[in-house]
Amino acid sequence: MCQFITAVLPAGGRLPDAEDALARVGRRLVPVHNAAVRNQLRPDEAYYALSEGGCDCGTALGRIARVREGRTREDAAKTRKLAARGWSAAKIQRALGSRSRARESAERAAADEIAQWTALLADLHRAGFRFVGLLLHFYGGDVADEPITLRGRVTVAAPDVREALERMEEDTLVEFYPG
């Protein structure tokens, strides 16, 4: 079970330019023939995986929703666990502070990834695509066979791209339009 980022591209763009842009960031444009997704797309849209083999677990896309849900519960659970072991409040705070520093490092890495996605979207728009759709899904099986039901489509235009990337929700196709 892994998370993958897939893309929906409308007809009319220059695929070789898109492939070049993706190659610059270590990704590939691989057509996916998933009937469940295909039936939910418009006739002029194509569905693509953006990597070959490697998953996107741990991606910064959609991280705000994941972080918000987990962080408070995680810290409360850790505090309870350490207190049950007899740790003092000061020692618990130091431990949580260490976790906080690790989170700050992760936040910097996430910001770098979001900046990379923002630049990639701009490159794909320059390749002539009127929009670029991105989809996050946690797959239990093969990308081509997974029965995915889209929860909807969300339209985003500059300057909201960065925030939209961070707030992406699973199974929602986010269409990014140039500014």
C-alpha positions as CSV (number, residue, x, y, z in Angstrom):
1,M,0.0,0.0,0.0
2,C,1.5,3.3,-1.2
3,Q,0.6,6.8,-2.0
4,F,1.1,7.9,-5.6
5,I,0.7,11.3,-7.3
6,T,-1.0,11.0,-10.7
7,A,-1.8,13.6,-13.3
8,V,-4.6,14.5,-15.7
9,L,-3.6,16.4,-18.8
10,P,-6.0,17.8,-21.4
11,A,-5.3,17.5,-25.1
12,G,-3.5,20.4,-26.7
13,G,-0.3,20.5,-24.8
14,R,3.2,19.5,-26.0
15,L,4.0,16.1,-24.5
16,P,7.7,16.2,-25.3
17,D,8.0,19.5,-23.4
18,A,6.1,18.0,-20.5
19,E,8.3,15.0,-20.5
20,D,11.4,17.2,-20.5
21,A,10.1,19.2,-17.5
22,L,9.3,16.1,-15.6
23,A,12.7,14.6,-16.3
24,R,14.4,17.7,-14.9
25,V,12.8,16.8,-11.5
26,G,13.4,13.1,-11.7
27,R,9.9,12.1,-12.8
28,R,8.3,10.5,-15.9
29,L,5.0,10.8,-17.7
30,V,3.6,7.2,-17.9
31,P,0.2,6.7,-19.4
32,V,-2.2,4.8,-17.0
33,H,-5.1,2.9,-18.3
34,N,-7.3,2.8,-15.2
35,A,-10.9,2.3,-16.3
36,A,-12.4,3.6,-13.1
37,V,-10.6,6.9,-13.5
38,R,-11.0,7.1,-17.2
39,N,-14.8,6.9,-16.8
40,Q,-14.7,10.0,-14.6
41,L,-12.6,12.1,-17.0
42,R,-13.6,14.3,-19.9
43,P,-13.1,12.8,-23.4
44,D,-10.1,15.1,-24.1
45,E,-8.2,14.2,-20.9
46,A,-5.5,11.6,-20.4
47,Y,-4.4,10.0,-17.1
48,Y,-0.7,9.6,-16.2
49,A,1.5,8.3,-13.4
50,L,4.3,10.7,-12.7
51,S,7.0,8.1,-11.7
52,E,8.0,4.6,-12.6
53,G,8.1,2.3,-9.7
54,G,8.8,4.5,-6.7
55,C,5.9,5.6,-4.6
56,D,5.2,9.1,-3.3
57,C,4.7,8.2,0.3
58,G,5.8,11.1,2.5
59,T,5.0,13.7,-0.2
60,A,4.5,17.3,0.9
61,L,1.4,17.5,-1.3
62,G,-1.6,17.5,1.0
63,R,0.6,17.7,4.1
64,I,-1.4,20.4,5.9
65,A,-4.4,18.1,6.3
66,R,-2.3,15.1,7.4
67,V,-0.1,17.2,9.8
68,R,-3.1,18.9,11.4
69,E,-4.9,15.7,12.1
70,G,-1.9,13.8,13.4
71,R,0.3,16.2,15.3
72,T,-1.9,17.1,18.2
73,R,-2.9,13.5,18.9
74,E,0.7,12.3,18.4
75,D,2.1,14.9,20.9
76,A,-0.7,14.1,23.5
77,A,0.0,10.4,23.2
78,K,3.7,10.9,23.5
79,T,3.2,13.1,26.6
80,R,1.0,10.5,28.2
81,K,3.4,7.7,27.4
82,L,6.4,9.5,28.8
83,A,4.5,10.7,31.9
84,A,3.5,7.0,32.5
85,R,7.2,6.1,32.5
86,G,7.8,8.7,35.3
87,W,9.3,11.4,33.2
88,S,9.2,14.9,34.6
89,A,7.3,17.7,32.8
90,A,10.6,19.4,32.0
91,K,12.1,16.3,30.5
92,I,8.9,15.7,28.4
93,Q,9.1,19.3,27.1
94,R,12.7,18.7,26.1
95,A,11.7,15.6,24.3
96,L,8.9,17.3,22.5
97,G,11.2,20.2,21.7
98,S,13.6,17.7,20.0
99,R,10.6,16.4,18.0
100,S,9.8,20.0,17.1
101,R,13.3,20.6,15.7
102,A,13.0,17.5,13.6
103,R,9.6,18.8,12.4
104,E,11.2,22.1,11.4
105,S,13.7,20.3,9.3
106,A,10.9,18.3,7.7
107,E,9.0,21.6,7.1
108,R,11.9,23.0,5.2
109,A,12.1,19.9,3.0
110,A,8.4,20.1,2.4
111,A,8.7,23.8,1.4
112,D,11.4,22.8,-1.1
113,E,9.2,20.1,-2.5
114,I,6.2,22.4,-2.8
115,A,8.4,25.0,-4.6
116,Q,9.5,22.2,-7.0
117,W,5.9,21.3,-7.8
118,T,5.0,25.0,-8.3
119,A,7.8,25.4,-10.8
120,L,6.9,22.1,-12.5
121,L,3.3,23.2,-12.9
122,A,4.5,26.5,-14.5
123,D,6.7,24.5,-16.9
124,L,3.7,22.3,-17.8
125,H,1.6,25.3,-18.5
126,R,4.3,26.7,-20.7
127,A,4.2,23.4,-22.6
128,G,0.7,24.4,-23.7
129,F,-1.6,22.6,-21.2
130,R,-4.6,24.8,-20.3
131,F,-4.5,23.1,-16.9
132,V,-2.7,20.4,-15.0
133,G,-4.7,18.0,-12.8
134,L,-3.0,16.3,-9.9
135,L,-4.5,13.5,-7.9
136,L,-3.3,11.9,-4.6
137,H,-4.5,8.4,-3.8
138,F,-3.3,5.8,-1.3
139,Y,-3.3,2.6,-3.4
140,G,-4.0,-0.8,-2.1
141,G,-3.2,-2.4,-5.4
142,D,-1.9,-1.6,-8.9
143,V,-2.3,2.0,-10.2
144,A,-4.0,0.7,-13.3
145,D,-6.5,-1.5,-11.5
146,E,-7.4,0.5,-8.4
147,P,-11.1,1.4,-8.3
148,I,-10.9,5.1,-7.5
149,T,-14.0,7.3,-7.1
150,L,-13.2,10.9,-7.4
151,R,-14.7,13.0,-4.6
152,G,-14.7,16.0,-7.0
153,R,-12.7,18.5,-8.9
154,V,-11.2,21.6,-7.5
155,T,-10.0,24.5,-9.7
156,V,-7.0,26.5,-8.6
157,A,-5.3,29.5,-10.3
158,A,-2.2,31.6,-9.3
159,P,-1.5,32.9,-6.7
160,D,-3.2,30.1,-4.7
161,V,-1.1,27.3,-6.1
162,R,1.3,26.8,-3.2
163,E,-1.5,26.6,-0.6
164,A,-3.6,24.4,-2.8
165,L,-0.7,21.9,-3.2
166,E,-0.2,21.8,0.6
167,R,-4.0,21.3,1.2
168,M,-4.7,18.7,-1.5
169,E,-7.0,16.0,-0.3
170,E,-7.0,12.3,-1.3
171,D,-9.1,11.4,-4.3
172,T,-9.9,15.0,-5.2
173,L,-8.7,16.0,-8.7
174,V,-7.1,19.5,-8.3
175,E,-6.9,21.4,-11.6
176,F,-4.1,24.0,-11.6
177,Y,-4.6,26.8,-14.2
178,P,-2.0,29.4,-15.1
179,G,-2.3,32.8,-13.5
